[in-house]
C-alpha cells in the first residue's frame, strides 16, 4: 500500500481532523481543511478506503442519510 507524498499529507490532515472531532469526518469537512473541492476529497477518501486506510460509516442525521468516514486503526 504505497501512498504518494500528497496522499500522505492528506492522511495526516484526516488523522488530525479525526482527533479534533473525535468521530467520523464528512468529505466536505476534509475538503475545507485541505483546500480542495468536495469532489476531490470524496475521491481521495474512496481511494484510501480501497487501500484499507479508512472505512465508510453511514449515519442518519435529522432523518437524512449522511456519509462519514473515520480513520482505520491500522494506519
TIMIDO-367548 format. One record per atom (N, C-alpha, C): residue in one letter; x, y, z. Coordinates in steps of 0.1 Angstrom, whole numbers, padded with zeros to 4 digits, always signed. Layout:
AXYZ/...
This chain:
X+0008-0012+0000/X+0000+0000+0000/X+0009+0012+0000/X+0012+0017-0012/X+0021+0028-0013/X+0013+0041-0015/X+0016+0051-0008/X+0010+0064-0009/X+0019+0075-0015/X+0014+0084-0023/X+0022+0095-0027/X+0024+0105-0016/X+0034+0114-0017/X+0036+0123-0007/X+0024+0132-0004/X+0017+0135-0015/X+0005+0143-0013/X-0006+0135-0005/X-0008+0123-0009/X-0017+0114-0002/X-0014+0113+0013/X-0001+0112+0016/X+0004+0111+0030/X+0000+0123+0037/X+0002+0135+0031/X-0002+0148+0037/X-0017+0148+0040/X-0025+0144+0031/X-0039+0143+0033/X-0043+0134+0044/X-0037+0122+0045/X-0039+0113+0055/X-0036+0119+0069/X-0025+0127+0070/X-0022+0133+0082/X-0032+0144+0086/X-0037+0151+0076/X-0048+0161+0079/X-0061+0153+0083/X-0063+0142+0077/X-0075+0134+0081/X-0074+0129+0095/X-0062+0124+0099/X-0059+0120+0113/X-0061+0131+0123/X-0056+0143+0119/X-0057+0155+0128/X-0072+0158+0130/X-0080+0158+0119/X-0094+0161+0120/X-0101+0151+0129/X-0097+0138+0127/X-0104+0128+0134/X-0101+0130+0149/X-0089+0133+0153/X-0086+0136+0167/X-0094+0148+0172/X-0095+0158+0164/X-0102+0171+0168/X-0117+0168+0170/X-0123+0161+0161/X-0137+0159+0161/X-0142+0147+0168/X-0132+0138+0171/X-0135+0126+0178/X-0146+0117+0172/X-0145+0116+0159/X-0155+0108+0152/X-0154+0109+0137/X-0164+0103+0130/X-0164+0103+0115/X-0163+0117+0109/X-0157+0118+0098/X-0154+0131+0091/X-0161+0130+0077/X-0170+0140+0075/X-0176+0141+0062/X-0166+0147+0052/X-0167+0142+0040/X-0158+0146+0030/X-0157+0162+0028/X-0169+0168+0030/X-0169+0183+0028/X-0160+0190+0039/X-0160+0184+0051/X-0151+0190+0061/X-0137+0188+0058/X-0133+0176+0053/X-0119+0173+0049/X-0116+0183+0037/X-0125+0185+0028/X-0122+0193+0016/X-0118+0207+0021/X-0126+0213+0030/X-0123+0226+0035/X-0109+0226+0042/X-0106+0216+0050/X-0093+0216+0057/X-0081+0215+0048/X-0082+0207+0037/X-0070+0205+0029/X-0071+0214+0016/X-0081+0222+0015/X-0082+0232+0004/X-0084+0226-0010/X-0093+0216-0011/X-0096+0210-0023/X-0112+0210-0025/X-0116+0207-0036/X-0131+0206-0038/X-0137+0194-0031/X-0149+0195-0027/X-0156+0183-0021/X-0155+0171-0030/X-0156+0172-0043/X-0154+0161-0052/X-0141+0154-0051/X-0130+0163-0050/X-0116+0157-0049/X-0115+0150-0035/X-0120+0156-0025/X-0119+0150-0011/X-0126+0136-0011/X-0138+0136-0017/X-0146+0124-0018/X-0138+0113-0025/X-0132+0116-0037/X-0124+0107-0044/X-0112+0102-0036/X-0105+0111-0029/X-0094+0107-0020/X-0098+0097-0010/X-0110+0100-0003/X-0115+0091+0007/X-0118+0077+0001/X-0124+0077-0011/X-0127+0064-0017/X-0114+0056-0020/X-0103+0063-0025/X-0091+0057-0027/X-0085+0052-0014/X-0085+0059-0004/X-0080+0055+0009/X-0088+0043+0015/X-0101+0043+0012/X-0109+0032+0016/X-0105+0019+0008/X-0102+0020-0005/X-0098+0009-0013/X-0084+0003-0008/X-0076+0012-0002/X-0063+0008+0003/X-0064+0003+0017/X-0076+0004+0023/X-0078-0002+0036/X-0074+0008+0047/X-0073+0021+0044/X-0069+0031+0054/X-0080+0037+0061/X-0092+0038+0055/X-0104+0043+0061/X-0116+0034+0059/X-0126+0036+0067/X-0138+0028+0065/X-0150+0038+0063/X-0160+0034+0056/X-0172+0043+0054/X-0182+0040+0066/X-0188+0050+0071/X-0198+0049+0081/X-0210+0058+0076/X-0222+0052+0076/X-0234+0060+0072/X-0242+0063+0084/X-0246+0075+0086/X-0253+0079+0097/X-0266+0087+0093/X-0277+0085+0101/X-0289+0092+0099/X-0288+0105+0107/X-0290+0116+0101/X-0289+0129+0108/X-0301+0137+0104/X-0310+0139+0114/X-0323+0146+0112/X-0331+0139+0101/X-0331+0126+0100/X-0338+0119+0090/X-0332+0118+0077/X-0320+0124+0075/X-0313+0123+0062/X-0301+0114+0064/X-0298+0107+0053/X-0286+0098+0053/X-0274+0107+0050/X-0264+0106+0059/X-0252+0113+0058/X-0240+0104+0058/X-0231+0106+0048/X-0219+0098+0047/X-0208+0104+0056/X-0202+0095+0064/X-0190+0100+0072/X-0179+0090+0070/X-0167+0094+0072/X-0156+0084+0071/X-0148+0085+0084/X-0143+0074+0089/X-0134+0075+0100/X-0121+0068+0097/X-0111+0071+0104/X-0098+0066+0102/X-0097+0051+0107/X-0092+0043+0099/X-0090+0029+0103/X-0078+0028+0113/X-0079+0019+0122/X-0069+0018+0133/X-0055+0014+0129/X-0054+0007+0117/X-0040+0002+0114/X-0031+0011+0107/X-0034+0024+0105/X-0025+0033+0098/X-0015+0039+0108/
